[in-house]
């Protein structure tokens, strides 16, 4: 059903919410259908919520980075087989006629390692983001610091950015100093820190 939806309507899809168990089975199928954001140019909302704790296959981190990145950052990827081994290609795809940046991004219960979180955080297109929700066992205050570093100074001080992160209680003190830094960059940021 999902395959048919993406094949027929992927270019017009504005939201994609993927929630469930056995992500090690269904993520490769999605990766094969839309290896980059170029297949989903109208996507404004992306949610990935992994219920169990699978080992994510090769290329998954790069795929997530591709989906959350800006058009000029989106790496061109090709699939070599249904097992979704992804490799970066140097050939440039022609950009879509219309492109919408993400404004809602939720990455929850994603079993990423620390270095993988860094790849994803650096890839996120923060330019139009209005809602960011992150939860991962390995997500730490150091990752939040990197996230704050990556968020540009607000070009539109009226716009609000809502951030919800789940952080370990022992990191709360360091987290507060990063929240202060973020408030100086984006005055209307609303941050929820949940344990």
C-alpha positions in Angstrom: 0.0 0.0 0.0 2.7 2.5 1.0 4.7 1.6 -2.1 1.8 2.4 -4.3 1.2 5.7 -2.5 4.8 6.8 -2.9 5.0 5.7 -6.5 1.8 7.4 -7.5 1.8 10.5 -5.3 5.4 10.9 -3.9 5.9 14.2 -5.8 2.8 15.7 -4.2 3.1 14.1 -0.7 3.3 16.9 2.0 3.6 14.7 5.0 5.2 11.3 5.8 4.8 9.7 9.2 6.5 6.3 9.6 5.8 4.6 12.9 6.2 1.0 13.8 8.1 -2.1 14.8 10.5 -4.0 12.6 12.0 -0.8 11.1 14.9 -2.8 9.8 12.3 -4.4 7.4 10.3 -1.3 6.3 12.9 1.4 6.3 14.9 -0.3 3.5 11.7 -0.5 1.4 11.1 3.2 1.8 14.8 3.9 1.1 14.5 2.0 -2.2 11.3 4.0 -3.2 12.6 7.4 -2.3 16.4 7.4 -1.9 16.5 11.2 -1.6 14.2 14.2 -0.9 14.1 14.7 -4.6 11.4 12.1 -4.8 9.4 14.0 -2.1 9.8 17.6 -3.2 6.6 18.9 -1.5 7.3 17.2 1.9 6.8 19.6 4.7 6.4 17.2 7.6 8.5 14.1 8.3 8.2 11.9 11.3 10.2 8.7 12.0 9.2 6.8 15.2 10.8 3.4 15.7 8.9 1.4 18.3 11.4 -1.4 18.8 15.2 -1.2 18.8 16.4 -2.7 15.5 19.8 -2.5 14.0 19.4 -0.1 11.2 20.9 -1.3 8.0 23.7 0.3 5.9 22.9 3.6 4.4 20.0 4.4 6.9 21.8 7.4 8.5 22.7 8.9 5.1 19.1 8.4 4.0 17.7 10.2 7.0 20.3 13.0 6.4 19.1 13.2 2.8 15.5 13.4 3.7 16.0 16.2 6.3 18.4 18.3 4.3 18.0 21.4 2.2 17.7 21.1 -1.6 21.3 22.2 -2.3 22.6 19.8 0.5 20.5 16.8 -0.5 23.0 14.2 -1.6 22.2 12.2 -4.7 22.0 8.6 -3.8 21.4 5.5 -5.8 20.3 2.0 -4.6 22.4 -0.9 -5.7 19.9 -3.5 -4.7 16.7 -4.1 -2.7 18.9 -4.6 0.4 19.2 -0.8 0.2 23.0 -0.5 0.1 23.1 3.2 -0.6 26.1 5.0 -2.2 26.7 8.6 -3.0 26.6 9.4 -6.7 28.3 12.3 -8.2 25.8 12.8 -11.0 23.5 15.7 -10.3 19.8 15.2 -10.6 17.8 18.0 -12.1 16.0 19.9 -9.3 12.3 19.5 -9.0 10.0 22.2 -10.4 8.8 23.1 -6.9 10.5 22.4 -3.6 9.2 22.9 0.0 11.5 22.8 3.0 10.5 20.8 6.0 8.7 22.8 8.7 7.9 19.8 11.0 10.5 17.2 11.9 10.2 14.4 14.4 12.8 11.8 15.0 11.8 9.7 17.9 13.2 6.6 19.5 15.7 6.4 16.7 18.5 3.9 17.6 21.4 6.1 16.3 24.9 6.0 17.6 26.5 9.3 18.8 28.4 9.9 15.6 25.2 9.2 13.5 23.3 11.8 15.4 26.0 14.3 14.5 25.6 13.5 10.8 21.8 13.9 11.0 22.0 17.2 13.1 24.4 18.7 10.6 22.2 17.8 7.7 19.0 19.3 9.0 17.6 22.2 7.0 16.7 24.7 9.8 15.7 27.5 7.4 11.9 26.9 7.6 11.7 24.5 10.6 9.0 25.4 13.0 8.7 22.2 15.0 11.6 19.9 15.9 11.1 16.8 18.2 14.1 14.6 18.9 14.4 11.5 21.1 17.1 9.0 21.0 18.9 6.9 23.6 22.3 8.3 22.5 21.1 11.9 22.1 23.0 14.0 24.6 23.6 17.6 25.6 26.6 17.6 23.3 24.3 16.8 20.4 22.0 19.6 21.6 25.0 22.0 21.6 25.8 20.9 18.0 22.1 21.5 17.1 22.3 25.0 18.6 25.5 25.6 16.7 23.8 24.6 13.4 20.7 26.7 13.9 21.2 30.0 12.1 20.4 33.4 13.7 16.7 33.9 13.0 16.1 35.8 9.8 12.5 36.3 10.8 12.4 37.1 14.6 8.6 36.9 14.6 8.6 33.2 13.6 8.5 30.7 16.4 10.5 27.5 16.6 9.3 24.7 18.9 11.9 22.2 20.1 11.1 19.2 22.2 14.1 17.1 23.2 14.5 14.2 25.6 17.7 14.5 27.6 19.2 12.6 30.5 18.6 14.3 33.9 22.4 14.5 34.6 22.8 16.8 31.6 20.2 19.4 32.8 22.7 22.0 34.0 24.7 22.0 30.7 21.4 22.0 28.8 20.3 25.3 30.4 23.4 27.1 29.1 22.7 25.8 25.6 19.1 26.9 25.9 20.3 30.4 26.7 22.5 30.4 23.7 19.6 29.2 21.5 17.3 32.0 22.9 19.9 34.5 21.8 19.9 33.2 18.3 16.2 32.6 17.9 14.2 34.9 20.3 10.9 33.1 19.9 12.1 29.6 20.5 10.0 27.4 22.8 12.0 24.5 24.2 10.6 21.5 26.0 13.1 19.3 27.7 11.6 16.0 28.8 13.2 13.2 30.8 
